[in-house]
Amino acid sequence: MTLREVTSQEFESQVLQASRPVLVDFTAEWCAPCKLLKPVLEELAVEWQGKVDIVEFDVDKDPSMAARYRVLGVPTMILFVNGQAKARLTGFKPKPKIIKKFSPYI
């Protein structure tokens, strides 16, 4: 499953107003750890289908959005529930660690 990229124009409707939790992967084209993380998140998107949406946000396309959520390094994953940032992980993390961190909110 390919992750959908969300733009800053869509962020409000697709993430903050979403009816279920949304895991946003703040990423960048040039980021090597981001490329390693992508297949892990694609697997989770399949496993968590119907429970959580996983989307990408390219920080280079809108640095102000990264600043708004205090994303200082990529990749940074932030789980939004009812428009609120509930949990975050920064850097490449193995799948079990990602599951452990975000499962309580899903």
MODELLER restraints for C-alpha pairs under 7 A, 6 or more apart:
rsr = mdl.restraints
at = mdl.atoms
rsr.add(forms.Gaussian(group=physical.xy_distance, feature=features.Distance(at['CA:1:A'], at['CA:42:A']), mean=5.44, stdev=0.5))
rsr.add(forms.Gaussian(group=physical.xy_distance, feature=features.Distance(at['CA:1:A'], at['CA:45:A']), mean=6.88, stdev=0.5))
rsr.add(forms.Gaussian(group=physical.xy_distance, feature=features.Distance(at['CA:1:A'], at['CA:46:A']), mean=6.53, stdev=0.5))
rsr.add(forms.Gaussian(group=physical.xy_distance, feature=features.Distance(at['CA:2:A'], at['CA:42:A']), mean=6.13, stdev=0.5))
rsr.add(forms.Gaussian(group=physical.xy_distance, feature=features.Distance(at['CA:3:A'], at['CA:42:A']), mean=6.35, stdev=0.5))
rsr.add(forms.Gaussian(group=physical.xy_distance, feature=features.Distance(at['CA:3:A'], at['CA:54:A']), mean=6.56, stdev=0.5))
rsr.add(forms.Gaussian(group=physical.xy_distance, feature=features.Distance(at['CA:3:A'], at['CA:55:A']), mean=5.47, stdev=0.5))
rsr.add(forms.Gaussian(group=physical.xy_distance, feature=features.Distance(at['CA:3:A'], at['CA:56:A']), mean=6.45, stdev=0.5))
rsr.add(forms.Gaussian(group=physical.xy_distance, feature=features.Distance(at['CA:4:A'], at['CA:55:A']), mean=5.13, stdev=0.5))
rsr.add(forms.Gaussian(group=physical.xy_distance, feature=features.Distance(at['CA:4:A'], at['CA:56:A']), mean=6.15, stdev=0.5))
rsr.add(forms.Gaussian(group=physical.xy_distance, feature=features.Distance(at['CA:5:A'], at['CA:55:A']), mean=5.67, stdev=0.5))
rsr.add(forms.Gaussian(group=physical.xy_distance, feature=features.Distance(at['CA:5:A'], at['CA:56:A']), mean=4.58, stdev=0.5))
rsr.add(forms.Gaussian(group=physical.xy_distance, feature=features.Distance(at['CA:5:A'], at['CA:57:A']), mean=5.77, stdev=0.5))
rsr.add(forms.Gaussian(group=physical.xy_distance, feature=features.Distance(at['CA:6:A'], at['CA:55:A']), mean=6.38, stdev=0.5))
rsr.add(forms.Gaussian(group=physical.xy_distance, feature=features.Distance(at['CA:6:A'], at['CA:56:A']), mean=6.01, stdev=0.5))
rsr.add(forms.Gaussian(group=physical.xy_distance, feature=features.Distance(at['CA:6:A'], at['CA:57:A']), mean=5.56, stdev=0.5))
rsr.add(forms.Gaussian(group=physical.xy_distance, feature=features.Distance(at['CA:7:A'], at['CA:57:A']), mean=6.58, stdev=0.5))
rsr.add(forms.Gaussian(group=physical.xy_distance, feature=features.Distance(at['CA:8:A'], at['CA:62:A']), mean=6.84, stdev=0.5))
rsr.add(forms.Gaussian(group=physical.xy_distance, feature=features.Distance(at['CA:8:A'], at['CA:65:A']), mean=6.92, stdev=0.5))
rsr.add(forms.Gaussian(group=physical.xy_distance, feature=features.Distance(at['CA:15:A'], at['CA:22:A']), mean=5.92, stdev=0.5))
rsr.add(forms.Gaussian(group=physical.xy_distance, feature=features.Distance(at['CA:15:A'], at['CA:80:A']), mean=7.00, stdev=0.5))
rsr.add(forms.Gaussian(group=physical.xy_distance, feature=features.Distance(at['CA:15:A'], at['CA:83:A']), mean=6.82, stdev=0.5))
rsr.add(forms.Gaussian(group=physical.xy_distance, feature=features.Distance(at['CA:16:A'], at['CA:82:A']), mean=6.46, stdev=0.5))
rsr.add(forms.Gaussian(group=physical.xy_distance, feature=features.Distance(at['CA:16:A'], at['CA:83:A']), mean=3.86, stdev=0.5))
rsr.add(forms.Gaussian(group=physical.xy_distance, feature=features.Distance(at['CA:17:A'], at['CA:82:A']), mean=6.65, stdev=0.5))
rsr.add(forms.Gaussian(group=physical.xy_distance, feature=features.Distance(at['CA:17:A'], at['CA:83:A']), mean=5.96, stdev=0.5))
rsr.add(forms.Gaussian(group=physical.xy_distance, feature=features.Distance(at['CA:18:A'], at['CA:82:A']), mean=6.91, stdev=0.5))
rsr.add(forms.Gaussian(group=physical.xy_distance, feature=features.Distance(at['CA:20:A'], at['CA:51:A']), mean=6.69, stdev=0.5))
rsr.add(forms.Gaussian(group=physical.xy_distance, feature=features.Distance(at['CA:20:A'], at['CA:52:A']), mean=5.94, stdev=0.5))
rsr.add(forms.Gaussian(group=physical.xy_distance, feature=features.Distance(at['CA:20:A'], at['CA:81:A']), mean=6.85, stdev=0.5))
rsr.add(forms.Gaussian(group=physical.xy_distance, feature=features.Distance(at['CA:21:A'], at['CA:52:A']), mean=4.95, stdev=0.5))
rsr.add(forms.Gaussian(group=physical.xy_distance, feature=features.Distance(at['CA:21:A'], at['CA:53:A']), mean=6.45, stdev=0.5))
rsr.add(forms.Gaussian(group=physical.xy_distance, feature=features.Distance(at['CA:21:A'], at['CA:79:A']), mean=6.80, stdev=0.5))
rsr.add(forms.Gaussian(group=physical.xy_distance, feature=features.Distance(at['CA:21:A'], at['CA:80:A']), mean=5.62, stdev=0.5))
rsr.add(forms.Gaussian(group=physical.xy_distance, feature=features.Distance(at['CA:21:A'], at['CA:81:A']), mean=4.60, stdev=0.5))
rsr.add(forms.Gaussian(group=physical.xy_distance, feature=features.Distance(at['CA:21:A'], at['CA:82:A']), mean=6.95, stdev=0.5))
rsr.add(forms.Gaussian(group=physical.xy_distance, feature=features.Distance(at['CA:21:A'], at['CA:106:A']), mean=6.73, stdev=0.5))
rsr.add(forms.Gaussian(group=physical.xy_distance, feature=features.Distance(at['CA:22:A'], at['CA:52:A']), mean=5.54, stdev=0.5))
rsr.add(forms.Gaussian(group=physical.xy_distance, feature=features.Distance(at['CA:22:A'], at['CA:53:A']), mean=4.68, stdev=0.5))
rsr.add(forms.Gaussian(group=physical.xy_distance, feature=features.Distance(at['CA:22:A'], at['CA:54:A']), mean=5.72, stdev=0.5))
rsr.add(forms.Gaussian(group=physical.xy_distance, feature=features.Distance(at['CA:22:A'], at['CA:79:A']), mean=5.71, stdev=0.5))
rsr.add(forms.Gaussian(group=physical.xy_distance, feature=features.Distance(at['CA:22:A'], at['CA:80:A']), mean=5.20, stdev=0.5))
rsr.add(forms.Gaussian(group=physical.xy_distance, feature=features.Distance(at['CA:22:A'], at['CA:81:A']), mean=6.67, stdev=0.5))
rsr.add(forms.Gaussian(group=physical.xy_distance, feature=features.Distance(at['CA:23:A'], at['CA:53:A']), mean=6.14, stdev=0.5))
rsr.add(forms.Gaussian(group=physical.xy_distance, feature=features.Distance(at['CA:23:A'], at['CA:54:A']), mean=4.67, stdev=0.5))
rsr.add(forms.Gaussian(group=physical.xy_distance, feature=features.Distance(at['CA:23:A'], at['CA:55:A']), mean=6.32, stdev=0.5))
rsr.add(forms.Gaussian(group=physical.xy_distance, feature=features.Distance(at['CA:23:A'], at['CA:77:A']), mean=6.57, stdev=0.5))
rsr.add(forms.Gaussian(group=physical.xy_distance, feature=features.Distance(at['CA:23:A'], at['CA:78:A']), mean=5.69, stdev=0.5))
rsr.add(forms.Gaussian(group=physical.xy_distance, feature=features.Distance(at['CA:23:A'], at['CA:79:A']), mean=4.28, stdev=0.5))
rsr.add(forms.Gaussian(group=physical.xy_distance, feature=features.Distance(at['CA:23:A'], at['CA:80:A']), mean=6.22, stdev=0.5))
rsr.add(forms.Gaussian(group=physical.xy_distance, feature=features.Distance(at['CA:24:A'], at['CA:54:A']), mean=5.95, stdev=0.5))
rsr.add(forms.Gaussian(group=physical.xy_distance, feature=features.Distance(at['CA:24:A'], at['CA:55:A']), mean=5.06, stdev=0.5))
rsr.add(forms.Gaussian(group=physical.xy_distance, feature=features.Distance(at['CA:24:A'], at['CA:56:A']), mean=5.59, stdev=0.5))
rsr.add(forms.Gaussian(group=physical.xy_distance, feature=features.Distance(at['CA:24:A'], at['CA:57:A']), mean=6.68, stdev=0.5))
rsr.add(forms.Gaussian(group=physical.xy_distance, feature=features.Distance(at['CA:24:A'], at['CA:77:A']), mean=5.52, stdev=0.5))
rsr.add(forms.Gaussian(group=physical.xy_distance, feature=features.Distance(at['CA:24:A'], at['CA:78:A']), mean=5.31, stdev=0.5))
rsr.add(forms.Gaussian(group=physical.xy_distance, feature=features.Distance(at['CA:24:A'], at['CA:79:A']), mean=6.24, stdev=0.5))
rsr.add(forms.Gaussian(group=physical.xy_distance, feature=features.Distance(at['CA:25:A'], at['CA:55:A']), mean=6.15, stdev=0.5))
rsr.add(forms.Gaussian(group=physical.xy_distance, feature=features.Distance(at['CA:25:A'], at['CA:56:A']), mean=4.64, stdev=0.5))
rsr.add(forms.Gaussian(group=physical.xy_distance, feature=features.Distance(at['CA:25:A'], at['CA:57:A']), mean=6.00, stdev=0.5))
rsr.add(forms.Gaussian(group=physical.xy_distance, feature=features.Distance(at['CA:25:A'], at['CA:75:A']), mean=6.58, stdev=0.5))
rsr.add(forms.Gaussian(group=physical.xy_distance, feature=features.Distance(at['CA:25:A'], at['CA:76:A']), mean=5.90, stdev=0.5))
rsr.add(forms.Gaussian(group=physical.xy_distance, feature=features.Distance(at['CA:25:A'], at['CA:77:A']), mean=4.51, stdev=0.5))
rsr.add(forms.Gaussian(group=physical.xy_distance, feature=features.Distance(at['CA:25:A'], at['CA:78:A']), mean=6.71, stdev=0.5))
rsr.add(forms.Gaussian(group=physical.xy_distance, feature=features.Distance(at['CA:26:A'], at['CA:56:A']), mean=5.98, stdev=0.5))
rsr.add(forms.Gaussian(group=physical.xy_distance, feature=features.Distance(at['CA:26:A'], at['CA:57:A']), mean=4.80, stdev=0.5))
rsr.add(forms.Gaussian(group=physical.xy_distance, feature=features.Distance(at['CA:26:A'], at['CA:58:A']), mean=5.99, stdev=0.5))
rsr.add(forms.Gaussian(group=physical.xy_distance, feature=features.Distance(at['CA:26:A'], at['CA:59:A']), mean=6.18, stdev=0.5))
rsr.add(forms.Gaussian(group=physical.xy_distance, feature=features.Distance(at['CA:26:A'], at['CA:74:A']), mean=6.24, stdev=0.5))
rsr.add(forms.Gaussian(group=physical.xy_distance, feature=features.Distance(at['CA:26:A'], at['CA:75:A']), mean=5.58, stdev=0.5))
rsr.add(forms.Gaussian(group=physical.xy_distance, feature=features.Distance(at['CA:26:A'], at['CA:76:A']), mean=5.14, stdev=0.5))
rsr.add(forms.Gaussian(group=physical.xy_distance, feature=features.Distance(at['CA:26:A'], at['CA:77:A']), mean=6.07, stdev=0.5))
rsr.add(forms.Gaussian(group=physical.xy_distance, feature=features.Distance(at['CA:27:A'], at['CA:34:A']), mean=6.03, stdev=0.5))
rsr.add(forms.Gaussian(group=physical.xy_distance, feature=features.Distance(at['CA:27:A'], at['CA:56:A']), mean=6.67, stdev=0.5))
rsr.add(forms.Gaussian(group=physical.xy_distance, feature=features.Distance(at['CA:27:A'], at['CA:57:A']), mean=5.95, stdev=0.5))
rsr.add(forms.Gaussian(group=physical.xy_distance, feature=features.Distance(at['CA:27:A'], at['CA:58:A']), mean=5.00, stdev=0.5))
rsr.add(forms.Gaussian(group=physical.xy_distance, feature=features.Distance(at['CA:27:A'], at['CA:59:A']), mean=5.98, stdev=0.5))
rsr.add(forms.Gaussian(group=physical.xy_distance, feature=features.Distance(at['CA:27:A'], at['CA:74:A']), mean=5.41, stdev=0.5))
rsr.add(forms.Gaussian(group=physical.xy_distance, feature=features.Distance(at['CA:27:A'], at['CA:75:A']), mean=5.02, stdev=0.5))
rsr.add(forms.Gaussian(group=physical.xy_distance, feature=features.Distance(at['CA:28:A'], at['CA:58:A']), mean=5.14, stdev=0.5))
rsr.add(forms.Gaussian(group=physical.xy_distance, feature=features.Distance(at['CA:28:A'], at['CA:59:A']), mean=5.94, stdev=0.5))
rsr.add(forms.Gaussian(group=physical.xy_distance, feature=features.Distance(at['CA:28:A'], at['CA:60:A']), mean=6.30, stdev=0.5))
rsr.add(forms.Gaussian(group=physical.xy_distance, feature=features.Distance(at['CA:28:A'], at['CA:74:A']), mean=6.96, stdev=0.5))
rsr.add(forms.Gaussian(group=physical.xy_distance, feature=features.Distance(at['CA:33:A'], at['CA:75:A']), mean=6.82, stdev=0.5))
rsr.add(forms.Gaussian(group=physical.xy_distance, feature=features.Distance(at['CA:33:A'], at['CA:91:A']), mean=6.97, stdev=0.5))
rsr.add(forms.Gaussian(group=physical.xy_distance, feature=features.Distance(at['CA:33:A'], at['CA:92:A']), mean=5.53, stdev=0.5))
rsr.add(forms.Gaussian(group=physical.xy_distance, feature=features.Distance(at['CA:34:A'], at['CA:74:A']), mean=6.88, stdev=0.5))
rsr.add(forms.Gaussian(group=physical.xy_distance, feature=features.Distance(at['CA:34:A'], at['CA:75:A']), mean=5.30, stdev=0.5))
rsr.add(forms.Gaussian(group=physical.xy_distance, feature=features.Distance(at['CA:34:A'], at['CA:92:A']), mean=6.94, stdev=0.5))
rsr.add(forms.Gaussian(group=physical.xy_distance, feature=features.Distance(at['CA:37:A'], at['CA:92:A']), mean=5.94, stdev=0.5))
rsr.add(forms.Gaussian(group=physical.xy_distance, feature=features.Distance(at['CA:40:A'], at['CA:95:A']), mean=6.22, stdev=0.5))
rsr.add(forms.Gaussian(group=physical.xy_distance, feature=features.Distance(at['CA:45:A'], at['CA:53:A']), mean=6.83, stdev=0.5))
rsr.add(forms.Gaussian(group=physical.xy_distance, feature=features.Distance(at['CA:45:A'], at['CA:54:A']), mean=5.98, stdev=0.5))
rsr.add(forms.Gaussian(group=physical.xy_distance, feature=features.Distance(at['CA:51:A'], at['CA:106:A']), mean=6.46, stdev=0.5))
rsr.add(forms.Gaussian(group=physical.xy_distance, feature=features.Distance(at['CA:52:A'], at['CA:106:A']), mean=6.70, stdev=0.5))
rsr.add(forms.Gaussian(group=physical.xy_distance, feature=features.Distance(at['CA:59:A'], at['CA:66:A']), mean=5.82, stdev=0.5))
rsr.add(forms.Gaussian(group=physical.xy_distance, feature=features.Distance(at['CA:73:A'], at['CA:90:A']), mean=6.91, stdev=0.5))
rsr.add(forms.Gaussian(group=physical.xy_distance, feature=features.Distance(at['CA:74:A'], at['CA:90:A']), mean=6.79, stdev=0.5))
rsr.add(forms.Gaussian(group=physical.xy_distance, feature=features.Distance(at['CA:74:A'], at['CA:91:A']), mean=6.24, stdev=0.5))
rsr.add(forms.Gaussian(group=physical.xy_distance, feature=features.Distance(at['CA:75:A'], at['CA:90:A']), mean=5.90, stdev=0.5))
rsr.add(forms.Gaussian(group=physical.xy_distance, feature=features.Distance(at['CA:75:A'], at['CA:91:A']), mean=5.12, stdev=0.5))
rsr.add(forms.Gaussian(group=physical.xy_distance, feature=features.Distance(at['CA:75:A'], at['CA:92:A']), mean=6.63, stdev=0.5))
rsr.add(forms.Gaussian(group=physical.xy_distance, feature=features.Distance(at['CA:76:A'], at['CA:88:A']), mean=6.99, stdev=0.5))
rsr.add(forms.Gaussian(group=physical.xy_distance, feature=features.Distance(at['CA:76:A'], at['CA:89:A']), mean=5.70, stdev=0.5))
rsr.add(forms.Gaussian(group=physical.xy_distance, feature=features.Distance(at['CA:76:A'], at['CA:90:A']), mean=4.22, stdev=0.5))
rsr.add(forms.Gaussian(group=physical.xy_distance, feature=features.Distance(at['CA:76:A'], at['CA:91:A']), mean=6.08, stdev=0.5))
rsr.add(forms.Gaussian(group=physical.xy_distance, feature=features.Distance(at['CA:77:A'], at['CA:88:A']), mean=5.40, stdev=0.5))
rsr.add(forms.Gaussian(group=physical.xy_distance, feature=features.Distance(at['CA:77:A'], at['CA:89:A']), mean=5.22, stdev=0.5))
rsr.add(forms.Gaussian(group=physical.xy_distance, feature=features.Distance(at['CA:77:A'], at['CA:90:A']), mean=6.30, stdev=0.5))
rsr.add(forms.Gaussian(group=physical.xy_distance, feature=features.Distance(at['CA:78:A'], at['CA:85:A']), mean=6.36, stdev=0.5))
rsr.add(forms.Gaussian(group=physical.xy_distance, feature=features.Distance(at['CA:78:A'], at['CA:87:A']), mean=5.78, stdev=0.5))
rsr.add(forms.Gaussian(group=physical.xy_distance, feature=features.Distance(at['CA:78:A'], at['CA:88:A']), mean=4.34, stdev=0.5))
rsr.add(forms.Gaussian(group=physical.xy_distance, feature=features.Distance(at['CA:78:A'], at['CA:89:A']), mean=6.69, stdev=0.5))
rsr.add(forms.Gaussian(group=physical.xy_distance, feature=features.Distance(at['CA:79:A'], at['CA:85:A']), mean=5.72, stdev=0.5))
rsr.add(forms.Gaussian(group=physical.xy_distance, feature=features.Distance(at['CA:79:A'], at['CA:86:A']), mean=5.73, stdev=0.5))
rsr.add(forms.Gaussian(group=physical.xy_distance, feature=features.Distance(at['CA:79:A'], at['CA:87:A']), mean=5.34, stdev=0.5))
rsr.add(forms.Gaussian(group=physical.xy_distance, feature=features.Distance(at['CA:79:A'], at['CA:88:A']), mean=6.30, stdev=0.5))
rsr.add(forms.Gaussian(group=physical.xy_distance, feature=features.Distance(at['CA:80:A'], at['CA:86:A']), mean=5.79, stdev=0.5))
rsr.add(forms.Gaussian(group=physical.xy_distance, feature=features.Distance(at['CA:87:A'], at['CA:102:A']), mean=6.73, stdev=0.5))
